[in-house]
Amino acid sequence: MMDWAKLPRVEGELSFIGQEVSGIAEFFKAPESPPDHLPYETHRVPIHDLTGAVDELRLDREGFIVASFDDGAPDYDDRGQLETVWLPRVQALLKRETGAAHVFSWAMGRRFSPRLPQSRQTAVSTAAVMVHCDFSPGPIGLTIDNRTPDQVIAGIVGDARPRRWQAFNVWQPTSPPPHDRPLALCDASSIGGAELCSAQGRSTYESGLTVEFELSWAKYAPHQRWGYVRDLRPGQALIFSGLDMRAGETAGRVPHAAFVQDGVPADAPPRESVEVRNIAIWDD
C-alpha cells in the first residue's frame, strides 16, 4: 500500500460542486468553468506529487496509473495523425495495461492552458477547473454518440456476450514539463459515493450531431487524497477509470480537474494535452 504521507506535495486550488446539490442537475455548464446556476465551492487542498511512486499505482485501487508508450510522435495539431497514428497506439496501450480484448474510443480532443489562444477555440478547449468525472451510473451516464454500451459492444463482438466492460479516460500531455495546469486526480479509494452527484448536459459537434450525456461532479471532503505527476511528459499517459458498474457506490469514478501549479517558470511552455474516452471490453 502506498504511503501518501511520505510523498512530496504542493497546495492547489480545486473547485467542487456545492454540498447542498443532490439528485441529477439538468443541462449544466461544461466543467471547463464553474456553473452559473448551481452553488460551488473552492478549496485549497494538498496535491501529492506521484512522480516517484508511479510504479505503485493500481487501477483497481487508486483507479489510475501512469503508462509509457510509443505514441508515434505525431503532429498533435493534425487531427488525421491523431486518428491514424496516436489513437491506435492508445488502444493498444489500454489492451496491454488492462488485458481487455477490445477497445472502442470516442470524444478525442485537445486541451490548452488558458495562456494559449487555442484554449478559446471551443467550450471544451481549455483546462477543466471543476472537479468532475466524465461519466455517471445514471440513465445516460455512458452515452457513446447517442448509443448505449450494449449497442456499441454488439457492433464489436456480435452476438457474443462479453464478460464485462469498463470506461477509461486516457490523458497525455503534448508539451514538456513542468506544466502550468497539470491534471490532479483523486485516489478512488479515498472518496465515497455520497461525495458524487450527476448532471446531464447536451453538446453539439462540428458535424452537427447533438448528443445528450451525463457526467458526475464531486463534493469536497477533507479525507480525499489528491495526486498529480509533476514530470509527466509526452509519451506517457494517465489512464484512469471513468465508470465501472462492478465497483460499488462510486461506480469506479475518478474525480479530476486541472489546477494552477505554483513555481512554474514564466517562460515554461504552456500546457497542451490530448485525451480520449474509451470502453474496454473483456470477452472471456
Buried (B, 14 or more C-beta within 10 A) or exposed (E): EBEBEEBEBBEBBBBBBBEEBEEBBEEBBBBBEBBEEBEBEEBEBBBBBBBEBBEEBBBEBBBBBBBEBEBBEBEBEEEEBBEEBBBEBBBEBBBEBBEBBBBBBBBBBBBBBBEBEBBEEBEBBBBBBBBBBBBBBBEBBBBBEEBEBEEBBBEBBEEEEBEEBBBBBBBBBBBBBBBBBBBBBBBBEBBEEEBBBBBBBEBEEEEEEEBEBBBBBBBBBEEBBBBBBBBBBBBBBBBBBBBBBEBEEBBBBBBBBBBBBEEBEEEBBBBBBBBBBBBBBBBE
